[in-house]
Amino acid sequence: MPSPITADWRQRRLREIPAVNVVLRSSPVRALLLSHRRELVTEAVADTLRAVRNKIVGAAVESELSLDLSPDALGTRACECLDDCMRPSLRRVINATGVVLHTNLGRAPLAEEALNQVLDVAARYSNLELDLATGERGTRYSHVEQLVCRLTSAEAAMAVNNNAGAVLLILGALCKDREVVVSRGELVEIGGAFRVPDVMVQGGARLVEVGTTNKTHLEDYERAITPDTGAILKVHSSNFKIVGFTSSPTVAELAELARRRGVPLLVDWGSGVMVDLERFGLEHESTMPELIEQGADIVTFSGDKLLGGPQAGFIVGRRSLVDVCRRHPLTRALRIDKLTLAALEATLKLYLDPEKAITRIPTLRALAVTKDDLLPVATRLADAVRRALPGAVVEIRDGFSQAGGGSLPGVEIPTVLVVAKTVEPVHKLETSLRGHDPPVMVRVHNGQLLLDPRALWPDDIDIIASALQTASGALMPLPMLP
């Protein structure tokens, strides 16, 4: 039975905590003072001593207080405290979840070409809004507009900070104080409680719902069109799919209706796919060029989903409509910066050679890799896990990855999983992995650790092995110090 803590014992331990100035003279802290301001180091020491006092005061049994209260030990803890304080909050994470476009993990990693162009533009001055041919003021949208138009066959294009901003802008610019007809089955809510109806209201449009959740017919749209109709809006389902007894008009059918009734067809397609995913064995997702070809007047989509670039939102389509959006006051509030434009331009240029895009853009590369291709990687990963967790039962099983990020809803991508049944409590192991530097994100299912190699880089495997060794060691019971 653990010994309960008495008041005398607690007070004795509190008196053993050295003063701040004593810890400042310890060997670890003296070394720290060579590279950091004294005020920062003193604050780290004070925070450390405060945390130790709180732990002693809050402990219920002596076994909870296996604390080394020597100045050197506390100085080492203060060094760790300052390291935590100085470590970037936004940093690299190892993604072993198998979710390629994991919204919580920053969605699309950038291609090397995009990284190089961002570095080049960020380090010095740039021609962000300068026309080098005339020496006059230019527009930031010119750096990507011709590329986007070439890739989508649209008449005009512009980029804003994200797809939600693009939808807000087209509704505010083209449909303010007018009705917008949309299917009830497309009034979606996606991550962060973002709801299409709310965006429509903020854009100043009046929502007209047609059809039902599972079925909307072309005549439903036609009956809803009045002289006050500003547009028909079609919305990608993003992160869900309705299956079974369903139907909805195609973009081509809605485009013909919109032309006949003299209203624009706006398509919010979100995912921004540029290549046919069927070549990867996935179900077909309409590409941006296909939507323009089918007659959409405006298409909006994301830069950091299936396009594989940085966070951005595109507005592409008829020049007269894009120009109205470009002149709207919201455009300045939603504009993107030079670093995003640099990454976008480099990413889009890769699509000029689709085969190169598939091999160079990490998102496409991760979606294209097959289960058979992943098996050697999974084998190497399993061996690393066995070495890191000698007591674990480790095996390779078939499983499924996901595209994530609200793309390809309901699509399961065949993969191979490394599954580990550990001696240590799996939830504590997962928590420790998240605390590693860099953090390692995994899946936990039925008390087992699941690692999917689909979104890993080759050097991630050694980092995962090191993180598992550290986590396993941290979970081992330590002897109580006097």
Secondary structure, 3 states (H helix, E strand, C coil): CCCECCHHHHHHHHHCCCCHHHHHCCHHHHHHCCCCCHHHHHHHHHHHHHHHHHHHHHCCEHHHCCCCCCHHHHHHHHHHHHHHHHCCCCCCCEECCCECCCHHHCCCCCCHHHHHHHHHHHHCCCCCCECCCCCCECCCCHHHHHHHHHHHCCCEEEEECCHHHHHHHHHHHHCCCCEEEEEHHHCCEEHHHEEHHHHHHHCCCEEEEECCCCECCHHHHHHHCCCCEEEEEEECCCCCCCCCCCECCCHHHHHHHHHHHCCCEEEEEECCCCCCHHHHCCCCCCCHHHHHHCCCCEEEEECCCCCCCCCCEEEEECHHHHHHHHHCCHHHHCCCCHHHHHHHHHHHHHCCCHHHHHHHCHHHHHHHCCHHHHHHHHHHHHHHHHHHCCCCEEEEEEEEEECECCECCCCCEEEEEEEEECCCCHHHHHHHHHCCCCCEECEEECCEEEECHHHCCCCHHHHHHHHHHHHHHHHCCCCCCC
